[in-house]
Amino acid sequence: METGSTDSRVAVVTGASAGIGEATARRLARDGWRLVLVARREDRLTALASELGGATVVALDVTAGHAPRRVADAVRGEHGALHLLVNNAGAAWRGTFADTGWENVRRHMELNFDAPVRMTEALLPLLRETAAAGKHAGVSPRISIVNVASTAARVARPASGAYSASKFALAGWSDALYAEERPHGVHVGLVLPGFVLTEGFPATELRAKAATRWIVSRPEVVAGAIVEAGPGGKAERYVPRPYGLAAALRILAPALVRRATAGGALTTATRPTRP
Ligand SMILES: NC(=O)c1ccc[n+]([C@@H]2O[C@H](COP(=O)([O-])OP(=O)(O)OC[C@H]3O[C@@H](n4cnc5c(N)ncnc54)[C@H](OP(=O)(O)O)[C@@H]3O)[C@@H](O)[C@H]2O)c1
């Protein structure tokens, strides 16, 4: 696995101002990557960049029409190559369909599905060019895209239907992209975290009880999985790994999973994210 020192490989991390994205940026910087940090809160990105000894900061809303082009221009202009795209920016707004309607589905799809698809569209040409240049030069560092989905991309829970829909879409699209981009030298990895303590996903109920506290993981653990699913070449990675069991049970014992989710098990709060 190519997870060690990387000299001057370039990575774009969306949602780098907090949580899993920030932990991923720190991990990649430690491994020697040059970073392009993307999120809305410029102050946080700038502080992180200077703490990491320098990085390109692109402060924007990834759902904005101009966002993918601005990121692509910054990467080309400042680095001229791209070895890793981490589509991580995302959020969840809890609510039943009856209470929150199509509008809640729309905003989840816009941020958690459309934005990574559009970012990938803008950066794929440079990823392919970087792969081709490496092949031509006889060096083949793995060029990759990592899409951060969720265990909710496999098992839906009440009041998280809109979030699940967006992550199911991301997982399905990632599988097709994996197969399509293989011949072009671009690896596509999917990361499916379970409950991870971050500001957007505080997992308050789970952390309140000793019986469920252990379920909640840390952003640094997900950052390690992102490295495995990108430069490490894994196609799919649940974090922590046992969450893969829930996905398997959904197929093998759907009635059991329906009973567990409908009974209120496996619920956790996500706080309303900044607009
Ligand atoms: N934590 C969990 O339990 C968990 C579980 C499964 C999957 N995930 C997934 O992991 C990813 C990261 O989540 P997290 O837990 O690290 O959440 P977080 O701590 O709330 O961080 C979310 C990041 O996304 C950025 N972001 C949100 N909306 C954005 C927008 N419109 N434009 C640009 N950036 C935006 C935020 O930055 P700004 O606010 O500065 O823009 C922040 O950097 C998400 O895709 C989430 O669905 C999380």
Ligand as a Chemical Component Dictionary entry (heavy atoms), coordinates in Angstrom:
data_LIG
# 
_chem_comp.id                   LIG 
_chem_comp.type                 NON-POLYMER 
_chem_comp.pdbx_formal_charge   0 
_chem_comp.three_letter_code    LIG 
# 
loop_
_chem_comp_atom.comp_id 
_chem_comp_atom.atom_id 
_chem_comp_atom.alt_atom_id 
_chem_comp_atom.type_symbol 
_chem_comp_atom.charge 
_chem_comp_atom.model_Cartn_x 
_chem_comp_atom.model_Cartn_y 
_chem_comp_atom.model_Cartn_z 
_chem_comp_atom.pdbx_ordinal 
LIG N1  N1  N 0  -19.567 12.104 11.762 1  
LIG C1  C1  C 0  -20.319 11.060 11.431 2  
LIG O1  O1  O 0  -20.940 10.393 12.278 3  
LIG C2  C2  C 0  -20.395 10.655 9.979  4  
LIG C3  C3  C 0  -20.860 9.355  9.708  5  
LIG C4  C4  C 0  -20.948 8.959  8.384  6  
LIG C5  C5  C 0  -20.581 9.811  7.371  7  
LIG N2  N2  N 1  -20.132 11.077 7.670  8  
LIG C6  C6  C 0  -19.781 11.941 6.536  9  
LIG O2  O2  O 0  -18.479 12.445 6.740  10 
LIG C7  C7  C 0  -18.359 13.709 6.069  11 
LIG C8  C8  C 0  -17.737 14.721 7.019  12 
LIG O3  O3  O 0  -18.605 14.900 8.128  13 
LIG P1  P1  P 0  -18.087 15.330 9.571  14 
LIG O4  O4  O 0  -18.630 14.341 10.530 15 
LIG O5  O5  O -1 -16.619 15.601 9.554  16 
LIG O6  O6  O 0  -18.952 16.672 9.755  17 
LIG P2  P2  P 0  -18.522 18.152 10.229 18 
LIG O7  O7  O 0  -17.606 18.085 11.394 19 
LIG O8  O8  O 0  -19.809 18.888 10.369 20 
LIG O9  O9  O 0  -17.711 18.711 8.990  21 
LIG C9  C9  C 0  -18.351 18.950 7.774  22 
LIG C10 C10 C 0  -17.391 19.643 6.836  23 
LIG O10 O10 O 0  -18.058 19.864 5.591  24 
LIG C11 C11 C 0  -17.967 21.259 5.293  25 
LIG N3  N3  N 0  -19.154 21.704 4.580  26 
LIG C12 C12 C 0  -20.457 21.533 4.941  27 
LIG N4  N4  N 0  -21.250 22.133 4.061  28 
LIG C13 C13 C 0  -20.451 22.700 3.122  29 
LIG C14 C14 C 0  -20.683 23.471 1.967  30 
LIG N5  N5  N 0  -21.925 23.778 1.562  31 
LIG N6  N6  N 0  -19.619 23.908 1.244  32 
LIG C15 C15 C 0  -18.360 23.610 1.630  33 
LIG N7  N7  N 0  -18.073 22.866 2.705  34 
LIG C16 C16 C 0  -19.110 22.423 3.451  35 
LIG C17 C17 C 0  -17.828 21.960 6.639  36 
LIG O11 O11 O 0  -17.115 23.186 6.482  37 
LIG P3  P3  P 0  -17.745 24.670 6.517  38 
LIG O12 O12 O 0  -18.870 24.661 7.492  39 
LIG O13 O13 O 0  -16.577 25.526 6.922  40 
LIG O14 O14 O 0  -18.177 24.921 5.110  41 
LIG C18 C18 C 0  -16.943 20.975 7.380  42 
LIG O15 O15 O 0  -15.598 21.194 7.049  43 
LIG C19 C19 C 0  -19.773 14.072 5.597  44 
LIG O16 O16 O 0  -19.899 13.768 4.236  45 
LIG C20 C20 C 0  -20.666 13.168 6.430  46 
LIG O17 O17 O 0  -21.885 12.882 5.779  47 
LIG C21 C21 C 0  -20.033 11.510 8.947  48 
# 
loop_
_chem_comp_bond.comp_id 
_chem_comp_bond.atom_id_1 
_chem_comp_bond.atom_id_2 
_chem_comp_bond.value_order 
_chem_comp_bond.pdbx_ordinal 
LIG N1  C1  SING 1  
LIG C1  O1  DOUB 2  
LIG C1  C2  SING 3  
LIG C2  C3  SING 4  
LIG C2  C21 DOUB 5  
LIG C3  C4  DOUB 6  
LIG C4  C5  SING 7  
LIG C5  N2  DOUB 8  
LIG N2  C6  SING 9  
LIG N2  C21 SING 10 
LIG C6  O2  SING 11 
LIG C6  C20 SING 12 
LIG O2  C7  SING 13 
LIG C7  C8  SING 14 
LIG C7  C19 SING 15 
LIG C8  O3  SING 16 
LIG O3  P1  SING 17 
LIG P1  O4  DOUB 18 
LIG P1  O5  SING 19 
LIG P1  O6  SING 20 
LIG O6  P2  SING 21 
LIG P2  O7  DOUB 22 
LIG P2  O8  SING 23 
LIG P2  O9  SING 24 
LIG O9  C9  SING 25 
LIG C9  C10 SING 26 
LIG C10 O10 SING 27 
LIG C10 C18 SING 28 
LIG O10 C11 SING 29 
LIG C11 N3  SING 30 
LIG C11 C17 SING 31 
LIG N3  C12 SING 32 
LIG N3  C16 SING 33 
LIG C12 N4  DOUB 34 
LIG N4  C13 SING 35 
LIG C13 C14 SING 36 
LIG C13 C16 DOUB 37 
LIG C14 N5  SING 38 
LIG C14 N6  DOUB 39 
LIG N6  C15 SING 40 
LIG C15 N7  DOUB 41 
LIG N7  C16 SING 42 
LIG C17 O11 SING 43 
LIG C17 C18 SING 44 
LIG O11 P3  SING 45 
LIG P3  O12 DOUB 46 
LIG P3  O13 SING 47 
LIG P3  O14 SING 48 
LIG C18 O15 SING 49 
LIG C19 O16 SING 50 
LIG C19 C20 SING 51 
LIG C20 O17 SING 52 
# 
